[in-house]
C-alpha cells in the first residue's frame, strides 16, 4: 500500500535474503490482489509487479538472482515460498564493499548457505552440464575465500570472492533447486526459531554423509574443489574426504556441530522429521538420495 501511495516506479531491496524477499514480494503485490498467502507455491502469481533492484549485503542467499521469496506462514508458522520467474529482480548489484561490515558469525552462516546451494544443486538428480559448471565454480570460490572473509571481515579480495562464489552457487540453485539439507533446515525452522544459514550449515555434513553412496564421484570432486589431495585415492576414500572437508570448514567457522548446542530439545525431532516429509517433498525430490521418514529421523538423531 505504501509503495502504491507514494507512486514508486521501482523498489530497491537492500540487505540480506529476507530484506530482498520482502522487496521482491512487495513489488509484486502492487500488481496482484489479495495477500502473500494467496500465492504460496510455484507459478501462482499472475502478474509481474514493479521492477526490483536487489543489492545484497550478505554473500549467501542469492535472493538477488532467484525467482523465490520465502516467508514464515503466520497460520502454520512454517517457512513457505512463492516461486515464479515474475519475482526475479530486474537488476542485481553485487558490491563487495557492502559486505565488509558483516560480523563473522553471519559471514559464516550466510557463506555456508551459499555452499549448501552449490553442493545440493551439484548432486541433485536434476543437475546438468550447465549447472555442474556454475556449482563447481561456486564451491571452489567459497572454499577458497570463506575462511578468510570470516577471519578478517575487511579482506576485500575475500569478500569479492565470496560474492562471486555466491553468485555462481545461486545460478546453479535457480536452475536446479536445493535438497534435503534445506528440507531439514526449513522443517526445523518451522518448529524452532533458528536462522536459515545456521540450520543449513549444521545439517550439511550430516546429510552429505547420508547422501554419499548416491554421489561418490561428485563428493570426490567436492573434496578436490575444496583443495583436498584426492589423487591416488579410491572413490570411496575421496568421497569421504569431501564430506570431511565440509565438516572441517564448519568447525573452523565456529558453526555449532550439534542441534543440542543450539537448544533444540530432543523431543522435537519426531515433529521435525514428520514436518520435513510432509511439507518439503518439493526439495526432497531434488535430493541426491531418496529420504524416508525413518531416514530423516535418523539424520536428525545423528545431528542432535
Ligand atoms: Fe538457502
py3Dmol code that shows the C-alpha trace and the ligand (Angstrom):
import py3Dmol

protein = """\
ATOM      1  CA  UNK A   1       0.000   0.000   0.000  1.00  0.00           C
ATOM      2  CA  UNK A   2       2.835   2.364   0.855  1.00  0.00           C
ATOM      3  CA  UNK A   3       4.614   1.659  -2.431  1.00  0.00           C
ATOM      4  CA  UNK A   4       1.409   2.394  -4.355  1.00  0.00           C
ATOM      5  CA  UNK A   5       0.631   5.506  -2.300  1.00  0.00           C
ATOM      6  CA  UNK A   6       3.990   7.116  -2.984  1.00  0.00           C
ATOM      7  CA  UNK A   7       3.791   6.382  -6.706  1.00  0.00           C
ATOM      8  CA  UNK A   8       7.066   4.466  -6.786  1.00  0.00           C
ATOM      9  CA  UNK A   9       8.311   3.157 -10.118  1.00  0.00           C
ATOM     10  CA  UNK A  10      10.965   0.847  -8.767  1.00  0.00           C
ATOM     11  CA  UNK A  11      11.600  -0.979  -5.467  1.00  0.00           C
ATOM     12  CA  UNK A  12      15.114  -1.356  -4.082  1.00  0.00           C
ATOM     13  CA  UNK A  13      15.849  -4.353  -1.856  1.00  0.00           C
ATOM     14  CA  UNK A  14      18.996  -3.738   0.186  1.00  0.00           C
ATOM     15  CA  UNK A  15      20.124  -6.230   2.816  1.00  0.00           C
ATOM     16  CA  UNK A  16      20.133  -9.973   3.393  1.00  0.00           C
ATOM     17  CA  UNK A  17      17.815 -12.577   1.907  1.00  0.00           C
ATOM     18  CA  UNK A  18      14.772 -11.613   3.964  1.00  0.00           C
ATOM     19  CA  UNK A  19      15.068  -7.907   3.118  1.00  0.00           C
ATOM     20  CA  UNK A  20      15.368  -8.672  -0.591  1.00  0.00           C
ATOM     21  CA  UNK A  21      12.488 -11.176  -0.428  1.00  0.00           C
ATOM     22  CA  UNK A  22      10.263  -8.531   1.176  1.00  0.00           C
ATOM     23  CA  UNK A  23      11.224  -6.059  -1.570  1.00  0.00           C
ATOM     24  CA  UNK A  24      10.516  -8.617  -4.311  1.00  0.00           C
ATOM     25  CA  UNK A  25       7.169  -9.655  -2.870  1.00  0.00           C
ATOM     26  CA  UNK A  26       6.051  -6.075  -2.047  1.00  0.00           C
ATOM     27  CA  UNK A  27       6.855  -5.011  -5.601  1.00  0.00           C
ATOM     28  CA  UNK A  28       4.873  -7.987  -6.925  1.00  0.00           C
ATOM     29  CA  UNK A  29       1.884  -7.217  -4.687  1.00  0.00           C
ATOM     30  CA  UNK A  30       1.491  -3.788  -6.306  1.00  0.00           C
ATOM     31  CA  UNK A  31       0.117  -5.575  -9.396  1.00  0.00           C
ATOM     32  CA  UNK A  32      -1.693  -8.503  -7.772  1.00  0.00           C
ATOM     33  CA  UNK A  33      -4.753  -8.610  -5.481  1.00  0.00           C
ATOM     34  CA  UNK A  34      -5.018 -10.308  -2.091  1.00  0.00           C
ATOM     35  CA  UNK A  35      -2.158 -11.180   0.242  1.00  0.00           C
ATOM     36  CA  UNK A  36       1.110 -13.121   0.017  1.00  0.00           C
ATOM     37  CA  UNK A  37      -0.697 -16.200   1.366  1.00  0.00           C
ATOM     38  CA  UNK A  38      -2.722 -16.373  -1.864  1.00  0.00           C
ATOM     39  CA  UNK A  39       0.398 -17.141  -3.853  1.00  0.00           C
ATOM     40  CA  UNK A  40       2.330 -19.841  -1.939  1.00  0.00           C
ATOM     41  CA  UNK A  41       3.788 -22.398  -4.322  1.00  0.00           C
ATOM     42  CA  UNK A  42       5.045 -22.419  -7.887  1.00  0.00           C
ATOM     43  CA  UNK A  43       3.841 -20.091 -10.663  1.00  0.00           C
ATOM     44  CA  UNK A  44       0.702 -18.916  -8.900  1.00  0.00           C
ATOM     45  CA  UNK A  45       1.363 -15.196  -9.144  1.00  0.00           C
ATOM     46  CA  UNK A  46      -0.485 -13.906 -12.243  1.00  0.00           C
ATOM     47  CA  UNK A  47       1.250 -10.573 -12.943  1.00  0.00           C
ATOM     48  CA  UNK A  48       4.682  -9.012 -12.733  1.00  0.00           C
ATOM     49  CA  UNK A  49       4.892  -6.106 -10.291  1.00  0.00           C
ATOM     50  CA  UNK A  50       7.213  -3.103 -10.157  1.00  0.00           C
ATOM     51  CA  UNK A  51      10.835  -3.797 -11.148  1.00  0.00           C
ATOM     52  CA  UNK A  52      13.211  -4.547  -8.292  1.00  0.00           C
ATOM     53  CA  UNK A  53      16.852  -3.611  -7.875  1.00  0.00           C
ATOM     54  CA  UNK A  54      18.357  -6.134  -5.453  1.00  0.00           C
ATOM     55  CA  UNK A  55      21.535  -5.230  -3.565  1.00  0.00           C
ATOM     56  CA  UNK A  56      22.782  -7.950  -1.200  1.00  0.00           C
ATOM     57  CA  UNK A  57      24.764  -7.074   1.923  1.00  0.00           C
ATOM     58  CA  UNK A  58      25.494 -10.744   2.621  1.00  0.00           C
ATOM     59  CA  UNK A  59      27.079 -13.383   0.387  1.00  0.00           C
ATOM     60  CA  UNK A  60      24.661 -16.218   0.943  1.00  0.00           C
ATOM     61  CA  UNK A  61      21.042 -16.425  -0.070  1.00  0.00           C
ATOM     62  CA  UNK A  62      21.320 -15.464  -3.760  1.00  0.00           C
ATOM     63  CA  UNK A  63      17.860 -13.951  -3.451  1.00  0.00           C
ATOM     64  CA  UNK A  64      19.106 -11.183  -5.773  1.00  0.00           C
ATOM     65  CA  UNK A  65      19.161 -13.649  -8.679  1.00  0.00           C
ATOM     66  CA  UNK A  66      16.473 -16.077  -7.544  1.00  0.00           C
ATOM     67  CA  UNK A  67      12.826 -16.497  -8.576  1.00  0.00           C
ATOM     68  CA  UNK A  68      11.737 -17.231  -4.984  1.00  0.00           C
ATOM     69  CA  UNK A  69      10.699 -15.302  -1.886  1.00  0.00           C
ATOM     70  CA  UNK A  70      10.489 -17.170   1.438  1.00  0.00           C
ATOM     71  CA  UNK A  71       8.424 -16.131   4.456  1.00  0.00           C
ATOM     72  CA  UNK A  72       7.039 -17.628   7.655  1.00  0.00           C
ATOM     73  CA  UNK A  73       3.389 -18.536   7.135  1.00  0.00           C
ATOM     74  CA  UNK A  74       1.681 -16.877  10.128  1.00  0.00           C
ATOM     75  CA  UNK A  75      -1.010 -19.577  10.126  1.00  0.00           C
ATOM     76  CA  UNK A  76       1.230 -22.621  10.399  1.00  0.00           C
ATOM     77  CA  UNK A  77       4.497 -20.952  11.491  1.00  0.00           C
ATOM     78  CA  UNK A  78       6.156 -22.986   8.705  1.00  0.00           C
ATOM     79  CA  UNK A  79       8.528 -21.416   6.195  1.00  0.00           C
ATOM     80  CA  UNK A  80       6.907 -21.227   2.784  1.00  0.00           C
ATOM     81  CA  UNK A  81       7.910 -19.855  -0.560  1.00  0.00           C
ATOM     82  CA  UNK A  82       6.433 -18.016  -3.507  1.00  0.00           C
ATOM     83  CA  UNK A  83       8.238 -19.261  -6.624  1.00  0.00           C
ATOM     84  CA  UNK A  84       7.868 -17.665 -10.026  1.00  0.00           C
ATOM     85  CA  UNK A  85      10.182 -16.107 -12.573  1.00  0.00           C
ATOM     86  CA  UNK A  86       7.999 -12.971 -12.199  1.00  0.00           C
ATOM     87  CA  UNK A  87       9.803 -12.387  -8.891  1.00  0.00           C
ATOM     88  CA  UNK A  88      13.257 -12.202 -10.478  1.00  0.00           C
ATOM     89  CA  UNK A  89      14.815  -8.800  -9.770  1.00  0.00           C
ATOM     90  CA  UNK A  90      15.370  -6.621 -12.831  1.00  0.00           C
ATOM     91  CA  UNK A  91      18.867  -5.713 -11.663  1.00  0.00           C
ATOM     92  CA  UNK A  92      21.242  -7.214  -9.095  1.00  0.00           C
ATOM     93  CA  UNK A  93      24.130  -5.100  -7.854  1.00  0.00           C
ATOM     94  CA  UNK A  94      26.960  -7.076  -6.250  1.00  0.00           C
ATOM     95  CA  UNK A  95      29.201  -4.665  -4.385  1.00  0.00           C
ATOM     96  CA  UNK A  96      31.651  -6.415  -2.045  1.00  0.00           C
ATOM     97  CA  UNK A  97      32.230  -3.215  -0.062  1.00  0.00           C
ATOM     98  CA  UNK A  98      28.649  -3.523   1.213  1.00  0.00           C
ATOM     99  CA  UNK A  99      29.522  -6.885   2.813  1.00  0.00           C
ATOM    100  CA  UNK A 100      32.659  -5.692   4.652  1.00  0.00           C
ATOM    101  CA  UNK A 101      30.719  -4.942   7.853  1.00  0.00           C
ATOM    102  CA  UNK A 102      29.008  -8.336   8.119  1.00  0.00           C
ATOM    103  CA  UNK A 103      30.002  -9.852  11.504  1.00  0.00           C
ATOM    104  CA  UNK A 104      31.977 -13.155  11.497  1.00  0.00           C
ATOM    105  CA  UNK A 105      29.122 -15.413  12.614  1.00  0.00           C
ATOM    106  CA  UNK A 106      26.771 -14.055   9.924  1.00  0.00           C
ATOM    107  CA  UNK A 107      29.576 -14.305   7.359  1.00  0.00           C
ATOM    108  CA  UNK A 108      29.880 -17.972   8.348  1.00  0.00           C
ATOM    109  CA  UNK A 109      26.133 -18.746   8.336  1.00  0.00           C
ATOM    110  CA  UNK A 110      25.385 -16.998   5.036  1.00  0.00           C
ATOM    111  CA  UNK A 111      28.545 -18.332   3.370  1.00  0.00           C
ATOM    112  CA  UNK A 112      27.614 -21.880   4.385  1.00  0.00           C
ATOM    113  CA  UNK A 113      24.118 -21.318   2.982  1.00  0.00           C
ATOM    114  CA  UNK A 114      25.739 -20.472  -0.363  1.00  0.00           C
ATOM    115  CA  UNK A 115      27.974 -23.551  -0.179  1.00  0.00           C
ATOM    116  CA  UNK A 116      24.902 -25.664   0.583  1.00  0.00           C
ATOM    117  CA  UNK A 117      23.166 -24.256  -2.515  1.00  0.00           C
ATOM    118  CA  UNK A 118      26.164 -25.185  -4.657  1.00  0.00           C
ATOM    119  CA  UNK A 119      26.585 -28.708  -3.235  1.00  0.00           C
ATOM    120  CA  UNK A 120      22.863 -29.540  -3.244  1.00  0.00           C
ATOM    121  CA  UNK A 121      22.494 -28.310  -6.823  1.00  0.00           C
ATOM    122  CA  UNK A 122      25.682 -30.145  -7.847  1.00  0.00           C
ATOM    123  CA  UNK A 123      24.463 -33.503  -6.549  1.00  0.00           C
ATOM    124  CA  UNK A 124      20.797 -33.117  -7.496  1.00  0.00           C
ATOM    125  CA  UNK A 125      19.319 -35.653  -9.920  1.00  0.00           C
ATOM    126  CA  UNK A 126      18.326 -32.593 -11.982  1.00  0.00           C
ATOM    127  CA  UNK A 127      21.913 -31.355 -12.312  1.00  0.00           C
ATOM    128  CA  UNK A 128      23.174 -30.777 -15.854  1.00  0.00           C
ATOM    129  CA  UNK A 129      26.475 -29.909 -17.515  1.00  0.00           C
ATOM    130  CA  UNK A 130      25.470 -26.264 -17.272  1.00  0.00           C
ATOM    131  CA  UNK A 131      24.647 -26.312 -13.547  1.00  0.00           C
ATOM    132  CA  UNK A 132      27.683 -28.502 -12.811  1.00  0.00           C
ATOM    133  CA  UNK A 133      29.889 -25.765 -14.218  1.00  0.00           C
ATOM    134  CA  UNK A 134      28.376 -22.987 -12.127  1.00  0.00           C
ATOM    135  CA  UNK A 135      28.122 -25.168  -8.993  1.00  0.00           C
ATOM    136  CA  UNK A 136      31.772 -26.227  -9.250  1.00  0.00           C
ATOM    137  CA  UNK A 137      32.888 -22.633  -9.664  1.00  0.00           C
ATOM    138  CA  UNK A 138      30.811 -21.669  -6.619  1.00  0.00           C
ATOM    139  CA  UNK A 139      32.220 -24.468  -4.453  1.00  0.00           C
ATOM    140  CA  UNK A 140      35.795 -23.611  -5.409  1.00  0.00           C
ATOM    141  CA  UNK A 141      35.405 -19.873  -4.709  1.00  0.00           C
ATOM    142  CA  UNK A 142      33.627 -20.394  -1.390  1.00  0.00           C
ATOM    143  CA  UNK A 143      36.237 -22.977  -0.350  1.00  0.00           C
ATOM    144  CA  UNK A 144      38.955 -20.501  -1.214  1.00  0.00           C
ATOM    145  CA  UNK A 145      37.525 -17.390   0.423  1.00  0.00           C
ATOM    146  CA  UNK A 146      35.025 -18.167   3.193  1.00  0.00           C
ATOM    147  CA  UNK A 147      37.606 -18.805   5.929  1.00  0.00           C
ATOM    148  CA  UNK A 148      39.402 -15.572   5.011  1.00  0.00           C
ATOM    149  CA  UNK A 149      36.204 -13.484   4.988  1.00  0.00           C
ATOM    150  CA  UNK A 150      35.301 -14.980   8.385  1.00  0.00           C
ATOM    151  CA  UNK A 151      38.772 -14.387   9.834  1.00  0.00           C
ATOM    152  CA  UNK A 152      39.072 -10.771   8.637  1.00  0.00           C
ATOM    153  CA  UNK A 153      35.894  -9.061   7.558  1.00  0.00           C
ATOM    154  CA  UNK A 154      37.760  -6.169   5.901  1.00  0.00           C
ATOM    155  CA  UNK A 155      39.520  -8.516   3.428  1.00  0.00           C
ATOM    156  CA  UNK A 156      38.073  -7.050   0.221  1.00  0.00           C
ATOM    157  CA  UNK A 157      39.511  -9.783  -2.010  1.00  0.00           C
ATOM    158  CA  UNK A 158      37.885 -12.464   0.154  1.00  0.00           C
ATOM    159  CA  UNK A 159      34.552 -10.567   0.210  1.00  0.00           C
ATOM    160  CA  UNK A 160      34.700 -10.237  -3.590  1.00  0.00           C
ATOM    161  CA  UNK A 161      35.445 -13.954  -3.912  1.00  0.00           C
ATOM    162  CA  UNK A 162      32.523 -14.792  -1.638  1.00  0.00           C
ATOM    163  CA  UNK A 163      30.055 -12.628  -3.594  1.00  0.00           C
ATOM    164  CA  UNK A 164      31.250 -14.264  -6.822  1.00  0.00           C
ATOM    165  CA  UNK A 165      31.032 -17.741  -5.262  1.00  0.00           C
ATOM    166  CA  UNK A 166      27.551 -16.978  -4.006  1.00  0.00           C
ATOM    167  CA  UNK A 167      26.570 -15.733  -7.480  1.00  0.00           C
ATOM    168  CA  UNK A 168      27.680 -18.977  -9.160  1.00  0.00           C
ATOM    169  CA  UNK A 169      26.048 -21.073  -6.442  1.00  0.00           C
ATOM    170  CA  UNK A 170      22.860 -19.076  -6.985  1.00  0.00           C
ATOM    171  CA  UNK A 171      22.974 -19.671 -10.747  1.00  0.00           C
ATOM    172  CA  UNK A 172      23.042 -23.428 -10.120  1.00  0.00           C
ATOM    173  CA  UNK A 173      20.387 -23.104  -7.417  1.00  0.00           C
ATOM    174  CA  UNK A 174      17.992 -21.178  -9.650  1.00  0.00           C
ATOM    175  CA  UNK A 175      18.144 -23.935 -12.305  1.00  0.00           C
ATOM    176  CA  UNK A 176      18.087 -26.997 -10.080  1.00  0.00           C
ATOM    177  CA  UNK A 177      16.801 -26.077  -6.607  1.00  0.00           C
ATOM    178  CA  UNK A 178      18.046 -27.490  -3.300  1.00  0.00           C
ATOM    179  CA  UNK A 179      17.770 -30.832  -1.478  1.00  0.00           C
ATOM    180  CA  UNK A 180      17.433 -32.497   1.913  1.00  0.00           C
ATOM    181  CA  UNK A 181      19.688 -30.066   3.802  1.00  0.00           C
ATOM    182  CA  UNK A 182      17.240 -27.280   3.017  1.00  0.00           C
ATOM    183  CA  UNK A 183      14.312 -29.647   3.618  1.00  0.00           C
ATOM    184  CA  UNK A 184      15.502 -30.374   7.157  1.00  0.00           C
ATOM    185  CA  UNK A 185      16.522 -26.765   7.787  1.00  0.00           C
ATOM    186  CA  UNK A 186      13.126 -25.431   6.683  1.00  0.00           C
ATOM    187  CA  UNK A 187      11.285 -28.051   8.738  1.00  0.00           C
ATOM    188  CA  UNK A 188      13.403 -27.249  11.790  1.00  0.00           C
ATOM    189  CA  UNK A 189      12.872 -23.525  11.205  1.00  0.00           C
ATOM    190  CA  UNK A 190       9.121 -24.080  11.397  1.00  0.00           C
ATOM    191  CA  UNK A 191       9.329 -25.909  14.754  1.00  0.00           C
ATOM    192  CA  UNK A 192      12.172 -23.983  16.380  1.00  0.00           C
ATOM    193  CA  UNK A 193      13.427 -20.450  15.716  1.00  0.00           C
ATOM    194  CA  UNK A 194      16.800 -20.856  14.032  1.00  0.00           C
ATOM    195  CA  UNK A 195      18.355 -18.890  11.187  1.00  0.00           C
ATOM    196  CA  UNK A 196      18.362 -20.400   7.703  1.00  0.00           C
ATOM    197  CA  UNK A 197      22.145 -20.269   7.272  1.00  0.00           C
ATOM    198  CA  UNK A 198      22.957 -21.768  10.658  1.00  0.00           C
ATOM    199  CA  UNK A 199      20.463 -24.612  10.191  1.00  0.00           C
ATOM    200  CA  UNK A 200      21.871 -25.439   6.751  1.00  0.00           C
ATOM    201  CA  UNK A 201      25.472 -25.229   7.963  1.00  0.00           C
ATOM    202  CA  UNK A 202      24.721 -27.581  10.832  1.00  0.00           C
ATOM    203  CA  UNK A 203      22.874 -30.156   8.714  1.00  0.00           C
ATOM    204  CA  UNK A 204      25.160 -30.088   5.654  1.00  0.00           C
ATOM    205  CA  UNK A 205      27.872 -32.577   6.812  1.00  0.00           C
ATOM    206  CA  UNK A 206      25.261 -34.984   8.220  1.00  0.00           C
ATOM    207  CA  UNK A 207      23.186 -35.001   5.044  1.00  0.00           C
ATOM    208  CA  UNK A 208      26.330 -35.327   2.930  1.00  0.00           C
ATOM    209  CA  UNK A 209      27.348 -38.415   4.936  1.00  0.00           C
ATOM    210  CA  UNK A 210      23.860 -39.841   4.322  1.00  0.00           C
ATOM    211  CA  UNK A 211      23.867 -38.944   0.612  1.00  0.00           C
ATOM    212  CA  UNK A 212      27.419 -40.098  -0.076  1.00  0.00           C
ATOM    213  CA  UNK A 213      26.616 -43.541  -1.501  1.00  0.00           C
ATOM    214  CA  UNK A 214      24.418 -41.867  -4.112  1.00  0.00           C
ATOM    215  CA  UNK A 215      27.026 -39.407  -5.386  1.00  0.00           C
ATOM    216  CA  UNK A 216      30.550 -40.584  -4.586  1.00  0.00           C
ATOM    217  CA  UNK A 217      32.019 -39.169  -7.825  1.00  0.00           C
ATOM    218  CA  UNK A 218      30.630 -35.710  -7.151  1.00  0.00           C
ATOM    219  CA  UNK A 219      31.758 -35.713  -3.499  1.00  0.00           C
ATOM    220  CA  UNK A 220      35.250 -36.779  -4.581  1.00  0.00           C
ATOM    221  CA  UNK A 221      35.185 -33.746  -6.866  1.00  0.00           C
ATOM    222  CA  UNK A 222      33.930 -31.570  -3.976  1.00  0.00           C
ATOM    223  CA  UNK A 223      36.993 -32.691  -1.998  1.00  0.00           C
ATOM    224  CA  UNK A 224      39.243 -31.668  -4.850  1.00  0.00           C
ATOM    225  CA  UNK A 225      37.455 -28.311  -5.324  1.00  0.00           C
ATOM    226  CA  UNK A 226      37.953 -27.626  -1.617  1.00  0.00           C
ATOM    227  CA  UNK A 227      41.684 -28.211  -2.010  1.00  0.00           C
ATOM    228  CA  UNK A 228      41.983 -31.771  -0.679  1.00  0.00           C
ATOM    229  CA  UNK A 229      44.653 -34.081  -2.158  1.00  0.00           C
ATOM    230  CA  UNK A 230      42.460 -36.795  -3.690  1.00  0.00           C
ATOM    231  CA  UNK A 231      44.924 -38.062  -6.281  1.00  0.00           C
ATOM    232  CA  UNK A 232      45.508 -41.810  -5.993  1.00  0.00           C
ATOM    233  CA  UNK A 233      42.656 -42.308  -3.517  1.00  0.00           C
ATOM    234  CA  UNK A 234      39.814 -44.774  -4.047  1.00  0.00           C
ATOM    235  CA  UNK A 235      36.455 -43.252  -4.928  1.00  0.00           C
ATOM    236  CA  UNK A 236      35.200 -44.258  -1.507  1.00  0.00           C
ATOM    237  CA  UNK A 237      38.037 -42.541   0.359  1.00  0.00           C
ATOM    238  CA  UNK A 238      37.987 -39.457  -1.868  1.00  0.00           C
ATOM    239  CA  UNK A 239      34.228 -39.011  -1.436  1.00  0.00           C
ATOM    240  CA  UNK A 240      34.558 -39.328   2.339  1.00  0.00           C
ATOM    241  CA  UNK A 241      37.226 -36.663   2.140  1.00  0.00           C
ATOM    242  CA  UNK A 242      34.631 -34.380   0.525  1.00  0.00           C
ATOM    243  CA  UNK A 243      32.288 -34.823   3.487  1.00  0.00           C
ATOM    244  CA  UNK A 244      35.134 -34.346   5.970  1.00  0.00           C
ATOM    245  CA  UNK A 245      36.398 -31.211   4.197  1.00  0.00           C
ATOM    246  CA  UNK A 246      32.971 -29.628   4.610  1.00  0.00           C
ATOM    247  CA  UNK A 247      32.781 -30.742   8.265  1.00  0.00           C
ATOM    248  CA  UNK A 248      36.204 -29.207   8.977  1.00  0.00           C
ATOM    249  CA  UNK A 249      35.143 -25.980   7.284  1.00  0.00           C
ATOM    250  CA  UNK A 250      32.112 -25.732   9.602  1.00  0.00           C
ATOM    251  CA  UNK A 251      34.391 -26.348  12.600  1.00  0.00           C
ATOM    252  CA  UNK A 252      36.849 -23.658  11.501  1.00  0.00           C
ATOM    253  CA  UNK A 253      33.930 -21.227  11.168  1.00  0.00           C
ATOM    254  CA  UNK A 254      32.722 -21.916  14.709  1.00  0.00           C
ATOM    255  CA  UNK A 255      29.444 -23.448  13.485  1.00  0.00           C
ATOM    256  CA  UNK A 256      27.699 -25.449  16.246  1.00  0.00           C
ATOM    257  CA  UNK A 257      28.133 -29.139  15.426  1.00  0.00           C
ATOM    258  CA  UNK A 258      25.019 -30.452  17.186  1.00  0.00           C
ATOM    259  CA  UNK A 259      21.374 -29.446  17.447  1.00  0.00           C
ATOM    260  CA  UNK A 260      21.542 -29.734  21.236  1.00  0.00           C
ATOM    261  CA  UNK A 261      24.187 -26.966  21.281  1.00  0.00           C
ATOM    262  CA  UNK A 262      21.654 -24.505  19.866  1.00  0.00           C
ATOM    263  CA  UNK A 263      18.967 -25.591  22.326  1.00  0.00           C
ATOM    264  CA  UNK A 264      16.841 -27.884  20.154  1.00  0.00           C
ATOM    265  CA  UNK A 265      15.039 -30.287  22.516  1.00  0.00           C
ATOM    266  CA  UNK A 266      15.395 -33.958  21.577  1.00  0.00           C
ATOM    267  CA  UNK A 267      11.614 -34.400  21.914  1.00  0.00           C
ATOM    268  CA  UNK A 268      11.192 -32.104  18.932  1.00  0.00           C
ATOM    269  CA  UNK A 269      12.994 -34.409  16.484  1.00  0.00           C
ATOM    270  CA  UNK A 270       9.926 -36.549  15.684  1.00  0.00           C
ATOM    271  CA  UNK A 271       7.935 -33.452  14.769  1.00  0.00           C
ATOM    272  CA  UNK A 272      10.770 -32.036  12.634  1.00  0.00           C
ATOM    273  CA  UNK A 273      11.164 -35.331  10.743  1.00  0.00           C
ATOM    274  CA  UNK A 274       7.406 -35.535  10.163  1.00  0.00           C
ATOM    275  CA  UNK A 275       7.192 -31.926   9.001  1.00  0.00           C
ATOM    276  CA  UNK A 276      10.179 -32.463   6.694  1.00  0.00           C
ATOM    277  CA  UNK A 277       8.487 -35.406   4.960  1.00  0.00           C
ATOM    278  CA  UNK A 278       5.062 -33.729   4.871  1.00  0.00           C
ATOM    279  CA  UNK A 279       5.988 -30.205   3.813  1.00  0.00           C
ATOM    280  CA  UNK A 280       9.335 -30.482   1.990  1.00  0.00           C
ATOM    281  CA  UNK A 281       8.672 -33.055  -0.745  1.00  0.00           C
ATOM    282  CA  UNK A 282       9.448 -30.500  -3.428  1.00  0.00           C
ATOM    283  CA  UNK A 283      13.075 -30.219  -2.320  1.00  0.00           C
ATOM    284  CA  UNK A 284      13.386 -33.823  -1.123  1.00  0.00           C
ATOM    285  CA  UNK A 285      12.658 -34.970  -4.684  1.00  0.00           C
ATOM    286  CA  UNK A 286      15.740 -32.973  -5.680  1.00  0.00           C
ATOM    287  CA  UNK A 287      17.989 -34.681  -3.170  1.00  0.00           C
ATOM    288  CA  UNK A 288      20.784 -36.980  -4.326  1.00  0.00           C
ATOM    289  CA  UNK A 289      19.299 -39.839  -2.276  1.00  0.00           C
ATOM    290  CA  UNK A 290      15.635 -40.606  -1.505  1.00  0.00           C
ATOM    291  CA  UNK A 291      14.685 -39.814   2.085  1.00  0.00           C
ATOM    292  CA  UNK A 292      12.102 -41.753   4.119  1.00  0.00           C
ATOM    293  CA  UNK A 293      10.593 -40.615   7.412  1.00  0.00           C
ATOM    294  CA  UNK A 294      12.819 -43.081   9.303  1.00  0.00           C
ATOM    295  CA  UNK A 295      15.907 -41.827   7.491  1.00  0.00           C
ATOM    296  CA  UNK A 296      15.042 -38.181   8.157  1.00  0.00           C
ATOM    297  CA  UNK A 297      14.604 -39.067  11.833  1.00  0.00           C
ATOM    298  CA  UNK A 298      17.962 -40.915  11.850  1.00  0.00           C
ATOM    299  CA  UNK A 299      19.790 -37.932  10.315  1.00  0.00           C
ATOM    300  CA  UNK A 300      18.226 -35.658  12.953  1.00  0.00           C
ATOM    301  CA  UNK A 301      19.299 -38.049  15.720  1.00  0.00           C
ATOM    302  CA  UNK A 302      22.870 -38.040  14.366  1.00  0.00           C
ATOM    303  CA  UNK A 303      22.825 -34.259  14.228  1.00  0.00           C
ATOM    304  CA  UNK A 304      21.380 -33.948  17.740  1.00  0.00           C
TER     305      UNK A 304
END
"""
ligand_1 = """\
1
LIG
Fe 19.438 -21.446 1.332
"""
view = py3Dmol.view(width=600, height=400)
view.addModel(protein, "pdb")
view.setStyle({"model": 0}, {"cartoon": {"style": "trace"}})
view.addModel(ligand_1, "xyz")
view.setStyle({"model": 1}, {"stick": {}})
view.zoomTo()
view.show()
